[in-house]
Amino acid sequence: MISEIQFENELQLIIQNGIREDVGEGDHSSLACIPASAIGKAKLLVKEEGIIAGVSFAKMIFEYIDLALQIEIFIPDGTPVKRGDVVFHVSGSSQSILKAERLVLNSMQRMSAIATKTKKYVDLIKGTNTKILDTRKTTPGFRACEKWAVKIGGGENHRFALYDMIMLKDNHNDFAGGISLAIAKTKAYIKEKNLDIKIIVEARSLDEVKEILENEGVHRILIDNLDFDDTRKAVALIGNTCQTESSGNINEETIRSYAECGVNYISSGALTHSIYNMDLSLKAF
């Protein structure tokens, strides 16, 4: 996984690019009608139920725009909220508040939606030993925030990107000439490059599970698109040899049954690619 420093750098890049994209040469709407000396105050207002996320990120955005802005937080990340709740107040330069407004709202609305969906999935498998994972199916340029939101919602992060974990999926195995060849080549590559990196291998059938188990050095087997019965059989075959992960056909109706098959993890791209932004607004007062 990436380090805290790398993650922090990713967040700063998101802020820098977000401001570049939205503000450009200047917020002419504010510059045209609001004096530079004007002081104002605004509140972050919740307009629907869910799990709030992105509060700490919003603080980072405001501080990036103007260190003199004052943020008073009433509801921290990960807290259930309802319509009418006020998450924070921000006060200071009116121009600075308006410059940050859209990036703050866009980020928090999406992060809160992801945290809300993640919390729902986590609650659906409560009482099992299975943990919820995200995937790389994220919005380009916004991955760090989306994975942060998954953690806020009670899930765990899968690999951050292609560079911090090896996952041999169907295409890798087919292009490499088969599962065993793909694993052997990967282990040789890791040794040659002196990498400290884990290997996950996808299995599309029980026969592929058996073939993976004939090879050493696999950290986790991704049991992909198997039904409940075959997933239970796969978990029994794997035992404590390595970790297990279910993926494919994961939704609110199936997730509990997959968890009850005994897998260590369930990964779902829907946490980040199939959500509707939570309704939030930033209102002057």
N, C-alpha and C positions, 0 to 999 in steps of 0.2 A: 504493500500500500504506500501511497505517497506520504511524505513527511508533513508535519504541521507547517513548516516553513514553505514548502511547495504549495500547500493548500491555501495558505495566506496570500501567497503570490498570485494564485489563480483568482482569488476574490478581488484583489486589487486590480488585476487586469480586466475583470468584468466591470468594475466601477469605472475605470478609465475609459474603456471602450463604450460603455453605456452613456457616459457624459459626452464623449466625442460625437457619438451618433445623434444624441438628442439636442445638445446645446450648440455644438459646432462653434461658429464665430461669436455667438452670443444669443441670449434670450431676449430678442428684440421686443417681445410683447411686454415683458417687465421693464426693460430699459426705457421703453417709450413712455410709460405712464406712472412708474413708481420711483420716487427719489432714492438715490443710493443710501441716504441716511435713514430711510423709513425702517421702523422696527415693527415686527408683527409676531403673531402666535397662531399655531395651528394644532389641531388634534387629529389623531389617526382613529377613525370611526369604523367599527365593525358593522356590517350590514347583513350578515347571515351567520349561522352556527358553523363551528368547525374548530380546528386546532390552529392557533396563531403561530406563524413562523416567519422569520426574516426580521424580527425586531432588532437583533444585534447587527444584522447586515444593514438595516436602515440607518442605525447609528454610525456605522462605518461610512455610509454614503454622505450623510450630513457633515461628518467631520472632514471628509475629503473635500467637500464643497467649501466649507467655512468652519474653521476650528472654533470660532466664537459662538456658534450656534449651541444652544442649551437644550438637551433632550431629557425629559423627565418620564421615565418608564413606569407604567402602572401594571402592565400585564406582560410577563416575560414569555419567551419562546416556549412552545410545547404546552401552553395552557388552553383548555377548552374555553371558547368564547361564544357569545350570543349577540344577536342584533342589538345595537345600542351601546355596546361596551366601548370604552375609550382605552386604547392600548398605550398611547403616549402623547405628550405634548412636546412640541418643538418651538423654540422662541429665538428671536434674533433678527438679523437682516431679512426683510421681506423678499428682497431679490434672491437671496441665497436659498430660502425655503422653497420658493417657486422653481428655482433652477433644479433642485433635488427632487421635487414632487413626483414627477412621472417615473423616474427610475426607482424610487422608493416604492411607489404603488405597484408598478409592474412586477417588481421582484417579490414583494410581500404577498401579492395576490396569488402568484404561481406557487411560491414556497408554501403558503398556507394550505393551498389545495392539495399539494403533494403530501404534506404532513398529515392532513385530515384523512386522505385515502390510506396512507401507510398505517395510521392508528387504527383504522377500521379493519385492515387485514390482520394486524397484530392482535386485536381483540378477538377476531374470528378463530384464531388458533390458540387462544389462551388455554393453559392447562396441558399443552403438549410441550415437547422439548425442541420444537422446530422454531427456527428464526427466519425472519423475512429479509430478503436481500433485494437491492435494486439491480439495475443493469446499465449498460452503456447506451440504452435507448433514451437519450437525453436531448435537450435543445442545444444545438451547436452554440458554443460560446457561453453557455450558462450552466454547464455541468456541475461545477463546484457547489453552486447554490442549491441545485436540485438534489444533489447527494446529501448536502447538509440538511435539507428539509426532511429527507427520509430518516435521518438519524433523530431529528427533532420529533418525528412521529413515532419513534420507537423501533424502527427498522435498523438494519446494518448495511454498510456499504460493501458492495462487491468490489472487484478491481476498479480502480479509477479510470484506467485507460489501457491501451494495448501494451504499454511499457512496464506495468508493475505486476503483471501476472500472465502466465501463458494459459490460454484456453484453446485446446484442440477440438474444434467443432467439426461437423460433418464434412464441410468443404476442405478443411485442412487435412483431415484423414484421407479423404478421397484423392486429393491432389498429391499427397505424399506417398500414395500407393498402399494405403491401409493403416489401420489403427496402430499395430505393433511397430511398423516402420516409422510412423509419425512420432511415436513415443521415443523410439531409439534415437532418431535424428535430433529430437528436441533435447534429450538428455546429453547428447554429445555437444550440441550447440551451447547449452548452459555451462558445461564443463570448459569448453574452449573459451567462452567469453567471461568465465569466472563470475557468473551471475548468482545472486541469492534470490531466487524467484520460484514460485510454486507452479505446479502443473495441474490443470483441470482437464479432464477428457470427457467428451460427450459420448453417450451411449444411446443408440436408437432402438435397441432390442436387448433381450436377455443374453443372446449370443455375444453381442458386443460387450456387455458387462463382463462376461466370462473371459473374453479376450483381453480386456483391459487389466483384469485381475492377474493375468499371466505375466504382466510387466510390473517391475518394481519402480518406485519413485513417483507414483501418481498421488497427489495430495487429495483430490476430490473427484468423484465421478458424477457427472451431470446426467441425470436420468431424464431424457428429453421425450416428452409427448407419449409416455407409456400410460396405460390405464391403471386404475387403482390396484388391481390384482397383480399385474406384472411389476408395478412399483414395489409392492410388498415383497415379491419374490426377489427383486433386485437388492432391496435392503438386506434381506436374509442372506443372499449370496455374498454381499460385500462385508457384512458384519462389522468388525472393528479394523478392517484392513486400511480403510481410508474414509474420508468424509463423504456424505451423500447430499445431493441437491436435486430437487425436482424443478422442472421448468416446462412450460407449454401447457395450454388448456387451464391456466390458473385464473380463476375468477372468484367472485364472492360465493358462488354455489359449490365450487369444487375445492377451495383451498383447505378447508377443515379436513376433508377426506384424505387429501394428499399428506397433510401433516400427520394424520393418524396412521399413515403407512410407516412412519418412523424415520423419515428423512431428517437430516440435520438442518437443512436449509430449503427454503422455497424462494426462487427468484421470479420476479415479475416486472416486465417492462411497463405494464399498465400503471405502475406507481408514478411514472414520470411522463409517459407519452399519451395517456388517456385520462386526462383530468380537465375539469373546468375551473378556471380561476375563481377564488373566493372574492366576494364583493366587499371591497374596502374603499374608503375615501379619506382624503386629507382635507379638512375643512378649517378655514380661518375662523377665529372667534375673538 
